[in-house]
Amino acid sequence: MAYSLKHRRYRSRGAGVHTVTELRAESDYMLWLRFEDGLEGHVYLGHLMTTAAYGAHVDEQDFFKVAVDPVSRAVMWEGGVHLDADMLYRNLAIQGNAALH
């Protein structure tokens, strides 16, 4: 039963899900991201990573160990910190420095 619930959860996310195809952590809690549709740019995460909720799990050195979760497609760090790719996409899309290639 656990497998079916897990499978249903990710299957129901639908076609509106944006997928990170490349990412790179940079200094000062900056992430460079590229999505499947070519949208790319930088997202500043310092306001999140310096809070008690995230900062306790991701210090400045661990920030560079960012990866994409292969199941949920979320941006993640060791210690259980996950950021939704759709939220990052929306954040990037409204910025003036994002490019669509």
C-alpha positions, -999 to +999 in steps of 0.1 A: +000+000+000+028+024+008+041+021-028+008+028-043+003+059-022+038+071-031+032+064-068-001+082-068+014+112-051+040+118-078+018+107-107-009+132-098+015+162-102+006+164-139+021+181-169+026+215-152+056+202-133+089+220-143+120+199-142+155+212-133+179+199-160+210+216-146+219+234-114+250+249-098+254+264-063+274+296-063+287+318-035+265+338-012+236+312-014+230+318-051+217+290-073+220+289-111+192+267-126+182+256-161+148+240-167+135+216-194+120+245-214+153+264-215+145+290-188+177+296-169+191+321-144+201+328-108+179+325-077+191+340-044+183+318-015+202+336+013+169+348+029+159+311+033+192+295+041+201+319+069+168+312+088+167+287+117+146+263+097+170+259+069+203+272+083+204+244+109+205+218+081+224+236+053+255+256+062+275+276+037+298+247+029+269+222+025+251+246+002+275+235-026+263+199-023+229+207-040+213+180-061+180+171-078+159+145-060+154+117-086+118+109-074+102+142-065+124+164-089+129+188-060+161+207-054+176+191-023+205+191+002+217+165+026+198+168+059+163+167+044+161+202+029+140+202-003+128+231-024+100+226-050+112+230-086+079+248-095+084+274-069+120+280-081+107+282-117+081+308-108+107+328-088+131+327-118+104+335-144+094+368-127+130+380-125+144+403-152+177+383-154+162+350-165+167+339-201+147+315-222+169+296-247 
